[in-house]
Amino acid sequence: MKVIGVTGMPGSGKSIVSRTAESLGMKVVRMGDVIRDEAHKQNKTPGKSQFNYVRSTGNMWLQNDA
């Protein structure tokens, strides 16, 4: 199985790429959906769950001034 990651700034076309991939029959996983689902399971807000996930996987993902 091949995995293709799509990243970019807001408005850069990530949604267009993912819709195109879906139309071609590819499975698309959106990280925002994963975070929201996990937050719901933990009865927390998505922002807090994302912050906790980042903290648990290492502070290298956080800006020093965050």
PERA-V422185 format. One record per backbone hydrogen bond with DSSP energy under -1.0 kcal/mol. CO is the residue of the C=O (numbers start at 1). NH is the residue of the N-H. If there is no record, write none. Layout:
co=CO nh=NH
co=CO nh=NH
This chain:
co=9 nh=12
co=13 nh=17
co=14 nh=18
co=15 nh=19
co=16 nh=20
co=17 nh=21
co=18 nh=22
co=19 nh=23
co=20 nh=24
co=21 nh=26
co=22 nh=25
co=30 nh=34
co=31 nh=35
co=32 nh=36
co=33 nh=37
co=34 nh=38
co=35 nh=39
co=36 nh=40
co=37 nh=41
co=38 nh=42
co=39 nh=44
co=40 nh=43
co=45 nh=49
co=46 nh=50
co=47 nh=51
co=48 nh=52
co=49 nh=53
co=50 nh=54
co=51 nh=55
co=52 nh=56
co=53 nh=57
co=58 nh=61
co=59 nh=62
co=63 nh=66
